[in-house]
Amino acid sequence: MHAKDVLIDAYGRIREEVHSVVEGLGPDDLHARPGPEANSVAWLVWHLTRVQDDHLADAFGLEQVWLSQEWEKRFGLDLPRLDTGYGHTSAQVAKVRVDSGLLLTGYYDAVHEQSLTALRGVAAKDLEQVVDTRWDPPVTLGVRLISVLSDDLQHVGQAAYVRGLLQSAAA
């Protein structure tokens, strides 16, 4: 199995979990926060999608789906245009609101498709290419892909935990 096949499989697992965590939740549950400083399912899924979109577009020299497919306009958030959610305050987390989980999964699916297209073209030698010199050591494509994968899986796990808390409280 080639490295790109492992990455394609791993990114597919994020997609499965995003759909699983959002499916069947209405707006109240999507925006519920287990505590005043906690993140909602909507914010967690939006954030993990924004990170994947931003970081992979940058690494592969692509335009973000957020802009190219006008998801920014569809969401209509009162946040800076290129915001990814990094370092958000509680008030900023509260601004990420959607009418339906379909908006979240639609945006994730669009980002996933762009990610898959980029990953299908990756050769093993490409993983060693430096894509970000702002860090010491500089970040290679392989490290960036694993970093985003790890971050996204952690956030979708957090979203699943919040969903479980909501379901337990409702039972």
N, C-alpha and C positions, 0 to 999 in steps of 0.2 A: 504494500500500500504506500502510495506517495504522500508526502507531507501535505500537499494541497488537498488530497482526499480526506485526510484526518481533519483538516481545518474546515472543509465543506461540511463534513458530518457534524462537527462540534457547533458550528454556527447554525446548522439546522436544528440542533437541540435547543438553542436559545429560542428560535421561532416557535417550536412546539410548546415550550414553557410559557412564552408570552401569550399565546392563544389560550392555553389552559387556565392561566391565572385571570385573564380578562373575561373569558366566556361566561355569560349569564349574569354579570354584575351590572346593576343599574347605576345611574349617576351618583346616588347617595353612597353606595358602597365603594364606587371608584374613588370618591373624594374623602371618604372617612379616614380619619387619622387616629390611631390608638392613643395618642398623647399629643399635647400641644406642640411639641417639637418634632414629632414623628412625621414620616413621609406617607403619602397616600399611595394606593395602587396606581392611580392615574399618573402621579408625579414620577414614581419609580419606573414605570414602563415608558413614559415620555422621555425621561432622562437617559435610560439605557439605550433607547433608540437614537436620541440626539448624539450621544457619545459615539455609537457605532457609525452613524452617518458622518459626523464631523471628522473623526479620526481616520476612518478608512478612505473617505474622499480625499483627505489631505495626503495620506500615504500613497495612494494610487494616482494622484493628480487629477481627480474628478471633481465635478461640482456636487455639492451636497444636494441630496434629494429634497431636503427641507425647502430649498430655494428653487431648484430646477423643475420640480413638480408642484410647486406652490403649496406645500403642506403648511408652511408658515402662515399663509393667508387662511387656509382651512381651519387651523387651530385658533387663530385670532387672539393669541395671548398678549397680555399687557406686559411684555418682557422685551429686552433688546433682541433685535432680529436674529442674531447668531448665537443667542444664549443656549447653553447645553445643560444648565442646571448646576454646574459645578460651583460649590460654595454657596448655594442658595440659603437664604434666611427662611425662617418659618413663614414670614409674610410672602416671600416669593414662591415658596412651595404651594401656598394656598391659591396662587394665581393660575396654577395649571389645572384647568377645569375643562371637561369635555361633556358633550351631551350624550355620548354613547361610546362604548368600548370599541365600536367599529372604526372610529376615527383613529384610536391607538393602534389597533391591529392592522388597519389599512396602511398607516404610515410605516409601521414596523415591516410589513410585507414588502413595501416599495424599497425600503433600505436593504432588506434581506436580498432582494433580487439584484440590486446593484452590487452588494457585497459578493454574492455568488458569482456574478459575471466577472468581477475582478479576481476572485480566488481561482476560478477555472483557468485563468491565464498565468498563474504563478508557477514558476520553475523553482527547483530547489535552490539554485544560486541566487534567485531574487530575494530569498529570505535573509540574506546577509547584507543586502543593500541598506545603507543608512538613510532613514527617512526623517530624522529629527536630530539636529545637532545642538539643541538647547539643553541637553542633558549630558552628564558625565558618568558613564560613557555614553556616546551618542546612541540613539535608539535605531535598531535595525527593523526592517519590515517584519521579520519573524517575531521579534520581541513586541512590537506594536500590536500585531494580530493576536498574540496570546494575552497581552495586557487588556485589550478590549474584550476578548472572550471571557477572561476572568471577571472583569468588572460587570459585564452584562449578566453573567450567571449569578453573581452575588446579588445584584439588584433584582433579578427576577425571582430569586429565592426569598428575598425580603418581601417582595410583593405577594408571594404565595403565603408567607407567614402572616402578613396583614390580612389577607383573605381568610385564612384559617381562624384568626382571632374574631373576625366579623361573623363568620359562620357559627363559631362557638357561642358568641354572645347572643345570636339570634335563636339558637336552639333551646 
